[in-house]
């Protein structure tokens, strides 16, 4: 019987394949990290209330990202598995339903953006200026978020067949446009009207729309391995159920970050507002370290899902080993930066003397968690690739809600601010140990039962 020509994910040497798939995603994630910091720097130039309003919008923006990424993870895992099994017709149906969900999710947030934004901000502050900035910013972000939903959906379609270079172009272009338009639209450069926080919001959605258009172009013109039958663009509840089965845990995991951030801010508020600011700065800075690891995960999940579908044991083992090694290496580099240059990192945000005093020990203590975090992040993605999203969810819930928040609270009872930061390394150590237990189960259940192959990749 003639052997069917395989996708590169089933044939290319593992190390080269991981680098080929992941490096573009890691580069685009770094650009996204740069945007997050630059955006905050520009908004802060308006005034502190504007920065506060944009910061208060974070939970909702994070929830939107959680829904988009979660659905993308579920779709991507299912698509890659179907492609690995040679099920072209089924993969086309899955892709069409992914697009359908992208539009459906946007409509939900459009309705929320038109009805709930004012209530959301009033539940957090009574400052009239912050309310004005917040309503203006978040309404635009939510109601015009169609570009972001479509962009992420089509980028996941490209990733499912290993076309990660194109996703680097789309994400990179969107972020660069954002960065360029921010000062122009916020401060009114080159004849544009000065729109303040509204300008920051419009810069964001314009970048997303441009990236979405480019992603659609690449999918339709360049991705020959995955064709979408738009005439059949109607919901298949069995496919949607499978997408959500893997994707919902990812949605919840990402959403938990909003809950954790809110709770930690409440704990830190008992010490000083500067402590909250320091935690906010850490959150921005850590994206430089974590985003490349997330990019590695995005590149790895279609490879692992594909080879799981193709039942290639040796390749799966090597994929897991290599990605763990790369992730740990990235996190160790981040640890070095935080331990060696905390003063310089805080100085990027014009930190006051009090912020420096609180921030240096905070960055050094929290960054110790990096030692364990890379292992945990990769394993969470491995569980999703094998369709065990609940494992990832349980690790995230236990780490953040059962360990991090309670430990931080009990440490706060000592009355010493610097002690609270130790909750981060403690929670990540717990997560790493739990992931090791789950990974052993994955090997026993799905990998070790497959026959060995003679492989030299």
C-alpha positions in Angstrom: 0.0 0.0 0.0 1.4 3.4 -1.0 2.4 5.6 1.9 0.4 8.8 2.1 2.6 12.0 2.0 2.7 13.4 5.5 2.7 16.9 6.9 6.1 18.1 8.2 4.9 17.7 11.7 5.1 13.9 11.3 8.4 13.8 9.5 10.7 16.7 10.2 13.4 16.2 12.8 11.9 17.1 16.2 14.4 19.8 17.4 14.3 21.6 14.0 10.5 21.2 13.9 10.0 22.7 17.3 12.3 25.7 16.5 10.6 26.2 13.1 7.1 26.2 14.6 7.9 28.0 17.8 10.4 30.7 17.1 8.0 32.8 15.0 5.4 32.5 17.8 7.9 33.4 20.4 9.0 36.5 18.4 5.4 37.6 18.0 4.7 37.1 21.7 7.7 39.3 22.5 6.3 42.0 20.3 3.0 41.6 22.1 4.9 42.0 25.4 6.6 45.2 24.2 3.2 46.6 23.2 1.7 45.9 26.6 4.5 47.9 28.3 4.7 50.7 25.7 0.9 51.1 25.8 0.9 51.6 29.5 3.8 54.1 29.3 1.9 56.3 26.8 -1.4 56.2 28.7 0.4 57.1 31.9 1.5 60.4 30.2 -2.1 61.6 30.2 -2.4 61.3 34.0 -2.6 58.7 36.7 -6.4 58.5 36.5 -6.1 57.4 32.9 -3.6 54.7 33.7 -5.8 53.6 36.6 -8.9 53.3 34.4 -7.0 51.2 31.8 -5.7 49.0 34.6 -9.2 48.5 36.0 -10.3 47.4 32.5 -7.8 44.5 32.7 -10.1 41.8 34.1 -12.6 42.2 31.2 -9.9 42.3 28.6 -8.3 39.3 30.1 -11.7 37.5 30.0 -12.0 38.3 26.3 -8.6 36.9 25.7 -9.4 33.8 27.8 -12.5 33.0 25.6 -10.6 33.6 22.4 -7.5 31.6 23.4 -9.6 28.8 25.0 -11.7 28.3 21.9 -8.5 28.4 19.8 -6.8 25.8 21.9 -9.7 23.5 21.7 -10.1 24.0 17.9 -6.3 23.7 17.3 -6.0 20.4 19.3 -8.9 18.9 17.5 -7.8 20.1 14.1 -4.2 18.8 14.5 -5.4 15.4 15.7 -7.8 15.1 12.7 -5.0 16.1 10.3 -2.7 13.6 11.9 -5.3 10.9 11.3 -5.8 12.0 7.7 -9.4 13.2 8.2 -9.5 16.1 5.8 -13.3 16.4 5.6 -13.7 16.5 9.4 -11.0 19.0 9.8 -12.8 21.3 7.3 -15.9 21.1 9.4 -14.0 21.8 12.6 -12.4 24.9 11.0 -15.7 26.2 9.9 -17.2 25.8 13.3 -14.1 27.6 14.8 -14.9 30.6 12.6 -18.6 30.4 13.6 -17.6 30.5 17.3 -15.3 33.5 16.7 -18.3 35.5 15.5 -20.6 34.1 18.2 -18.1 35.1 21.0 -17.7 38.6 19.6 -21.5 39.1 19.6 -21.6 38.2 23.3 -19.0 40.8 24.2 -20.6 43.4 21.9 -23.8 43.1 23.9 -21.8 43.3 27.2 -19.9 46.3 25.9 -23.1 48.1 25.2 -24.8 47.3 28.5 -22.4 46.5 31.3 -19.3 48.7 31.1 -20.6 51.5 33.3 -21.8 49.1 36.0 -18.4 47.3 35.9 -16.5 50.5 36.6 -18.9 51.8 39.2 -18.5 48.5 41.2 -14.8 49.4 41.6 -14.6 53.2 41.9 -16.6 56.4 42.5 -13.9 58.7 40.9 -15.8 60.6 38.2 -12.7 61.0 36.0 -11.7 57.4 36.2 -15.3 56.4 35.4 -15.2 58.6 32.3 -11.9 57.3 31.1 -12.8 53.7 31.8 -16.2 53.8 30.1 -14.7 55.5 27.1 -11.8 53.0 26.8 -13.5 49.7 27.5 -16.6 50.4 25.4 -14.5 50.9 22.3 -12.3 47.9 23.1 -15.3 45.6 23.6 -17.7 46.8 20.9 -15.0 46.9 18.2 -13.3 43.7 19.2 -14.4 41.8 16.1 -10.8 42.1 14.7 -9.3 40.4 17.7 -11.7 37.5 17.7 -11.3 36.8 14.0 -7.5 37.4 14.1 -7.0 34.8 16.8 -9.4 32.3 15.2 -7.5 32.4 11.8 -4.1 32.4 13.5 -5.1 29.1 15.2 -6.1 27.7 11.8 -2.7 28.5 10.5 -1.0 27.0 13.6 -2.9 23.7 13.2 -1.0 23.0 10.0 2.4 24.3 11.2 2.2 27.7 9.4 3.4 29.6 12.4 5.6 32.0 10.4 2.5 33.6 9.0 1.1 34.1 12.6 4.2 35.9 13.5 3.6 38.3 10.6 -0.1 38.9 11.7 0.6 39.3 15.4 3.7 41.4 14.7 2.0 43.7 12.3 -1.0 44.2 14.6 1.3 45.1 17.6 3.5 47.4 15.6 0.5 49.3 14.2 -0.7 49.6 17.8 2.6 51.0 19.0 2.8 53.5 16.1 -0.8 54.7 16.4 -0.8 55.0 20.2 1.0 58.4 20.5 -0.5 59.7 17.3 -4.0 59.1 18.4 -3.6 59.7 22.1 -1.7 63.0 21.8 -2.9 64.2 18.4 0.3 64.0 16.4 0.6 64.8 12.6 -2.7 66.7 12.5 -4.8 64.0 14.2 -7.1 65.1 17.0 -5.9 64.3 20.5 -8.3 61.6 21.7 -6.7 60.6 25.0 -7.6 57.1 26.3 -10.1 56.8 23.4 -7.1 57.1 21.0 -5.4 54.3 22.8 -8.5 52.1 22.4 -8.9 53.0 18.7 -5.2 52.3 18.1 -5.7 48.8 19.6 -8.7 47.8 17.6 -7.3 49.2 14.3 -4.2 47.0 14.8 -6.4 44.0 15.5 -8.5 44.6 12.4 -5.4 44.8 10.1 -4.0 41.7 11.7 -7.3 39.9 11.2 -7.4 40.8 7.5 -3.9 39.5 7.0 -4.6 36.3 8.9 -7.6 35.6 6.7 -5.5 36.2 3.6 -2.8 33.8 4.7 -5.4 31.1 5.6 -7.2 31.4 2.2 -4.2 31.8 0.0 -1.3 30.0 1.7 -2.7 27.2 3.9 -3.4 24.6 1.3 -3.6 21.7 3.8 -6.7 23.1 5.5 -9.6 24.3 3.3 -12.7 25.8 4.8 -16.1 25.3 3.1 -17.8 28.5 4.0 -21.0 27.3 2.3 -21.3 24.8 5.1 -20.6 27.4 7.8 -23.2 26.2 10.3 -22.9 24.9 13.8 -22.1 21.3 14.4 -22.9 20.8 18.1 -20.8 17.6 18.3 -17.7 19.6 17.0 -18.5 22.6 19.2 -18.8 20.3 22.2 -15.4 18.8 21.5 -13.8 22.2 21.0 -15.2 23.4 24.3 -14.3 20.1 26.1 -10.6 21.0 25.6 -11.0 24.8 25.4 -13.2 25.6 28.4 -10.6 24.6 30.9 -8.1 26.9 29.1 -10.7 29.7 29.2 -11.2 29.2 32.9 -7.4 29.0 33.5 -6.8 32.3 31.9 -9.8 33.9 33.6 -8.5 32.8 37.0 -5.7 35.3 36.6 -8.2 38.2 36.9 -9.6 36.8 40.1 -6.1 36.3 41.6 -5.0 39.8 40.6 -8.1 41.3 42.2 -7.6 39.3 45.4 -3.9 40.1 45.7 -4.5 43.8 45.1 -7.0 43.7 48.0 -4.3 42.1 50.3 -1.6 44.5 49.2 -4.0 47.5 49.7 -3.7 46.8 53.4 -0.1 47.8 53.2 0.1 50.6 50.6 -1.0 51.7 47.2 2.6 51.6 46.1 2.7 47.8 46.9 -0.2 47.4 44.4 1.7 49.5 41.9 4.8 47.3 42.3 2.7 44.2 41.7 1.3 45.8 38.6 4.8 46.6 37.3 5.9 43.0 38.0 2.9 41.8 36.0 4.0 43.9 33.0 7.6 42.9 33.3 7.0 39.1 33.6 5.4 39.0 30.2 8.8 39.4 28.7 9.7 36.0 30.3 6.4 34.2 30.1 5.3 35.2 26.6 8.1 33.4 24.8 7.2 30.3 26.8 3.6 30.7 25.7 4.8 31.1 22.2 6.7 27.8 22.6 3.5 26.2 23.8 1.5 27.5 20.8 4.1 26.1 18.5 4.3 22.8 20.3 0.6 21.9 20.7 -0.2 21.2 17.0 3.0 19.2 16.7 2.1 17.0 19.7 -1.5 16.7 18.8 -0.6 15.7 15.2 1.8 13.0 16.4 -0.7 11.8 18.9 -3.2 11.4 16.2 -0.5 9.6 14.0 0.4 7.4 17.1 4.1 8.2 16.9 5.4 7.4 20.3 9.1 8.4 20.0 8.3 11.7 18.4 5.8 12.5 21.2 8.4 11.7 23.9 11.1 13.9 22.2 8.6 16.8 21.7 7.8 16.9 25.4 11.5 16.6 26.5 12.7 19.3 24.2 10.0 21.8 25.0 10.5 21.4 28.7 14.2 22.0 28.3 13.6 25.1 26.2 11.0 26.5 28.6 13.2 26.0 31.7 16.1 27.6 29.9 14.0 30.7 29.1 12.7 31.0 32.6 16.2 30.7 34.0 17.3 33.6 31.8 14.3 35.6 33.2 15.4 34.7 36.7 18.9 36.0 36.0 17.5 39.4 34.7 15.2 39.9 37.7 17.8 38.9 40.2 20.6 41.1 38.6 18.7 44.2 37.3 15.7 44.9 39.5 16.6 48.5 39.9 16.9 49.1 36.2 13.6 47.2 35.5 11.7 49.3 37.9 13.4 52.5 36.6 11.6 51.9 33.2 8.4 53.1 35.1 9.9 56.2 36.7 9.7 54.4 40.1 9.8 56.5 43.2 12.1 55.8 46.1 9.4 54.0 48.0 8.6 51.9 44.9 12.3 51.0 44.6 12.4 50.0 48.2 9.4 47.7 47.9 10.0 46.6 44.4 13.6 45.3 44.5 12.9 42.5 47.1 9.6 41.8 45.4 11.1 41.2 42.0 13.8 39.1 43.4 11.6 36.9 45.6 8.7 36.5 43.0 11.2 35.6 40.3 12.3 32.5 42.2 9.0 31.0 41.1 10.4 31.0 37.5 12.5 28.0 38.4 9.4 25.9 38.5 7.0 27.8 36.2 8.4 26.8 32.9 7.9 23.1 33.7 4.4 23.7 34.8 3.4 25.8 31.7 4.6 23.2 29.2 2.9 20.4 31.1 -0.4 22.3 31.1 -0.1 22.4 27.3 0.8 18.7 27.0 -2.4 17.8 28.9 -4.5 19.9 26.5 -2.8 18.3 23.5 -3.9 14.9 24.8 -7.4 16.1 25.3 -7.1 16.2 29.1 -7.9 19.9 29.6 -9.3 19.2 33.1 -5.8 18.3 34.2 -4.6 21.8 33.2 -7.6 23.4 34.8 -7.1 21.6 38.1 -3.4 22.6 38.2 -4.3 26.2 37.5 -7.2 26.3 40.0 -5.1 24.6 42.8 -2.1 26.8 42.1 -3.8 30.1 42.1 -7.0 29.8 44.2 -6.1 27.0 46.7 -2.4 27.8 47.2 -1.3 31.3 46.0 -4.2 33.4 47.4 -4.5 31.6 50.8 -0.7 31.5 51.4 -0.5 35.2 50.5 -3.2 36.1 52.9 -1.7 34.1 55.8 1.7 35.6 55.1 0.2 39.0 55.2 -0.9 38.4 58.8 2.7 38.7 59.8 2.5 42.4 58.9 5.6 42.2 56.8 5.1 43.1 53.1 8.2 41.3 51.8 7.0 38.0 53.3 3.9 38.0 51.0 5.9 37.7 47.9 7.1 34.2 48.9 3.5 32.9 48.1 4.6 32.9 44.4 7.5 30.4 44.7 5.5 28.2 47.0 2.5 28.0 44.6 4.7 27.3 41.6 6.6 24.5 43.5 3.3 22.9 44.3 2.2 23.3 40.7 5.4 21.6 39.4 5.0 18.6 41.7 1.4 18.1 40.7 2.3 18.4 37.0 4.9 15.7 37.4 2.3 13.4 38.8 -0.1 14.1 35.9 2.7 13.8 33.3 3.5 10.4 34.6 -0.2 9.5 34.1 -0.2 10.8 30.5 2.8 8.7 29.7 1.3 5.6 31.2 -2.2 6.1 29.6 -1.3 7.4 26.1 2.4 7.1 25.3 4.0 4.0 26.8 1.2 1.7 25.4 2.3 2.5 21.8 5.0 0.5 20.1 8.6 1.8 20.0 9.8 3.2 16.6 13.2 3.3 15.1 13.7 7.1 15.0 16.8 9.2 14.6 15.3 12.7 14.7 
